[in-house]
Amino acid sequence: MRTDGDSWDIVTSVGLTALGVATFRALETIDPDPMIHDGYAAWFVEAAGEPRFTRLLKDPAAVGAMARFGRFMGVRTRFFDEFFAAAWQRGVRQAVILASGLDARAYRLDWPAGTVVFEIDQPRVLEFKDRVLADHHAAAKADRRVLAVDLRDDWPGALTASGFDPRRPTVWSAEGLLPFLPGAAHDALFERIDALSAPGSSVAADEFSRGLDPDHFVGMEEKLFGDSPFGDLDVGDLWYDDARSDPGDWLSRHGWTVHLTTPFEMAAAYGRPLTDMPAELVDVAQQMRYVSAGKRG
Ligand SMILES: C[S@@+](CC[C@H](N)C(=O)[O-])C[C@H]1O[C@@H](n2cnc3c(N)ncnc32)[C@H](O)[C@@H]1O
């Protein structure tokens, strides 16, 4: 399924997963008791016009078990929102959102004045995103700089060329990204983050380095979604399962203080325990960890 240098737009291959995530955020936003509010997500879903996703937003009552997936995404979104807020409370004013997809944090969050937010993703994903945001006259709440560059290529060069300052502490996120990178690019990602991070920087990612069987994910999709919103696209086929470093281990060996948690622990901490989830989703969630780390001085 995947090849070196492959690319996509918002309705194909890995791009469709960004649209899927936006759909789940939109669903959580219109839940009667939502964990997050992302009013931008529905704009993207509507503009993409992919019927399997727009249908879900038009008829939330038909969402059924998929609402659980929205809740799961709500936990993840809140985790990363709070991670960014913690960084700016420490005075960090430079953020890099790796694989930003349809993440609207540059618009949603109340960044302190003077914050620069860099977003990196593939060109056609970002073109779509910026077109929708412009159509809605959306205004970013930070100095947003968009870098259309592949994360398997020389993204640090593009970042520094667009004004990134490695002498200043940075807050980094890699949300929903790591399984889509081949092992070499995955490991290079953390090496590059480390090389570009001044003391006081922090990074967060969700990861499956303990292993996730793609067939298991597909089984879950079929059972939860029935008619999968991803259509014939098998999301498990988009993932790499080649060897790679464990991000938490790697970071702790390279001068970072690491904290690991799980979606279950965070949901409980938010007072929204994930108790009513189908067993398949529980299995997947149990293999996922949120790793966050701060670079020591
Ligand atoms: C599941 S989506 C997550 C998007 C976003 N972080 C979020 O949580 O809403 C995966 C994203 O990773 C991006 N991505 C995956 N591999 C990439 C690569 N090699 N270079 C640039 N972007 C990549 C995709 O384009 C997509 O936007």
Ligand as a Chemical Component Dictionary entry (heavy atoms), coordinates in Angstrom:
data_LIG
# 
_chem_comp.id                   LIG 
_chem_comp.type                 NON-POLYMER 
_chem_comp.pdbx_formal_charge   0 
_chem_comp.three_letter_code    LIG 
# 
loop_
_chem_comp_atom.comp_id 
_chem_comp_atom.atom_id 
_chem_comp_atom.alt_atom_id 
_chem_comp_atom.type_symbol 
_chem_comp_atom.charge 
_chem_comp_atom.model_Cartn_x 
_chem_comp_atom.model_Cartn_y 
_chem_comp_atom.model_Cartn_z 
_chem_comp_atom.pdbx_ordinal 
LIG C1  C1  C 0  -4.354 10.661 11.463 1  
LIG S1  S1  S 1  -3.882 12.152 10.679 2  
LIG C2  C2  C 0  -3.591 13.167 12.125 3  
LIG C3  C3  C 0  -3.667 14.635 11.811 4  
LIG C4  C4  C 0  -3.587 15.563 13.013 5  
LIG N1  N1  N 0  -2.353 15.428 13.725 6  
LIG C5  C5  C 0  -4.755 15.315 13.932 7  
LIG O1  O1  O 0  -4.580 14.675 14.971 8  
LIG O2  O2  O -1 -5.858 15.763 13.595 9  
LIG C6  C6  C 0  -2.251 11.797 10.093 10 
LIG C7  C7  C 0  -1.581 13.011 9.447  11 
LIG O3  O3  O 0  -0.203 12.693 9.253  12 
LIG C8  C8  C 0  0.191  13.297 8.040  13 
LIG N2  N2  N 0  1.394  12.588 7.591  14 
LIG C9  C9  C 0  1.625  11.260 7.648  15 
LIG N3  N3  N 0  2.821  10.965 7.112  16 
LIG C10 C10 C 0  3.352  12.145 6.724  17 
LIG C11 C11 C 0  4.560  12.501 6.086  18 
LIG N4  N4  N 0  5.464  11.574 5.732  19 
LIG N5  N5  N 0  4.797  13.813 5.823  20 
LIG C12 C12 C 0  3.886  14.752 6.158  21 
LIG N6  N6  N 0  2.713  14.472 6.772  22 
LIG C13 C13 C 0  2.454  13.186 7.036  23 
LIG C14 C14 C 0  -0.999 13.088 7.132  24 
LIG O4  O4  O 0  -0.983 13.898 5.978  25 
LIG C15 C15 C 0  -2.141 13.382 8.093  26 
LIG O5  O5  O 0  -2.491 14.731 8.066  27 
# 
loop_
_chem_comp_bond.comp_id 
_chem_comp_bond.atom_id_1 
_chem_comp_bond.atom_id_2 
_chem_comp_bond.value_order 
_chem_comp_bond.pdbx_ordinal 
LIG C1  S1  SING 1  
LIG S1  C2  SING 2  
LIG S1  C6  SING 3  
LIG C2  C3  SING 4  
LIG C3  C4  SING 5  
LIG C4  N1  SING 6  
LIG C4  C5  SING 7  
LIG C5  O1  DOUB 8  
LIG C5  O2  SING 9  
LIG C6  C7  SING 10 
LIG C7  O3  SING 11 
LIG C7  C15 SING 12 
LIG O3  C8  SING 13 
LIG C8  N2  SING 14 
LIG C8  C14 SING 15 
LIG N2  C9  SING 16 
LIG N2  C13 SING 17 
LIG C9  N3  DOUB 18 
LIG N3  C10 SING 19 
LIG C10 C11 SING 20 
LIG C10 C13 DOUB 21 
LIG C11 N4  SING 22 
LIG C11 N5  DOUB 23 
LIG N5  C12 SING 24 
LIG C12 N6  DOUB 25 
LIG N6  C13 SING 26 
LIG C14 O4  SING 27 
LIG C14 C15 SING 28 
LIG C15 O5  SING 29 
# 
